[in-house]
């Protein structure tokens, strides 16, 4: 009985109950699958804002489609790179690693300019 009065155990018990309820009520949606790439309106607004800041002109519909497509392609490359084991990266040809670095630089240079 003295053990039940310990505040640490009460805290851990309450945390376990909260996490258990969260796990039961969370539910699985399509966007939780790792293979799904979701482009949100926030992503589109960010891409459009970067375009307008860089080029000082409004974004056309075709240009927006191209930006979204490029963003998805970069996400695919990034996820593929993250799934690649480190040993396979060491065996990869230099151009593959260089192209991934180039994609990273293009994205980050566009943010800073």
N, C-alpha and C positions, 0 to 999 in steps of 0.2 A: 504493500500500500504506500510505503514511503517513496517507492520508485515512481509511482504515478504522480506524485506531487512535484517532481523535478521539472522545472520550467524548460530545460533543454529537451527533454523527451516530449513534453507537450508541444513545443515548437516543431520538432521533427514530425510528430504525428499529424499536426495540422498541415504541414507542408506536404506530407504524403497524401493526405486526403484531397488537398487542392490539386495536386498533380494528377491524381487518379481521376478526379472529376473532369479535369481538362482533357485528359487522354480519351475519356469516354465520349465527351461531347464535341470534340474537335471535328471529326468527320474527315473523309478523304475527298478531295476535289481533283479535277483533271489537272489543275495547274501545279499540283504538288509532285507530279512525276518529273524525274530528272531529265527526261528527253524532251520536255515541252519548253519551248522558248516563247515567252509572252512579251509582247511589245505593248506597254501601257501608254495611256495618253500623256503621262508625265515624261516618258521616254521620247515620244514624238515632239512634245513641246521643247524638251531639252535640245533635241537635234535641230529643230527649226530655229531656236534661239541662237545656237552656235553658228548655224548657217548665216543668219541675218547679221550677227555680230562680225563674222569673218568677211562676208561679201558685201555688206551694206546695201542689200536689196531684198525685196520680198521673195519668198520661196514659192516656186511653181509646183503644181501637183506632181509632175513627172520627176522633178528633182527630189521631192519628198519621198516618193516611192523608191527612188534610187538610194537615198540615205537610209531608209528603213531596211532595204535589202542588204546594204553594206553592213549595217549594224547587226543584222541577224547572222550574216556570214562570219563576222568577227567573233560573235558569241559562239558559233559552232566551232571555230578554230580554237578559241579559248578553252571550251569544255573538252575538246579532243586533247588539247595540250595538258590539261589537268588530269585526264584519265591515263595519260601515257606514263608508264613506270619510269623512274629516274634512270635506270640502266639503259632502257631503250632510247632515252634522250641522248645519252652519251654516245650511243652507236649511230644516231641520226646524222645524216649529212649536214654539213655546216650551213648550206643554203636554207634548210628547213628551219633551223633555229634562227637564222638571220631574218627570214620572212616573218616569223612570229614577232621578233623584236621590232621589225618595221611596222607591223600592224599596231603594236603597242605605242610606238613613237608617234605615228600618225594620229592616233586617238588623243594622246596627251599633248601633242603640240597644238592641235586644233583648240584644245581647252585653254591653253595659255596665251594664244595670240589674239 
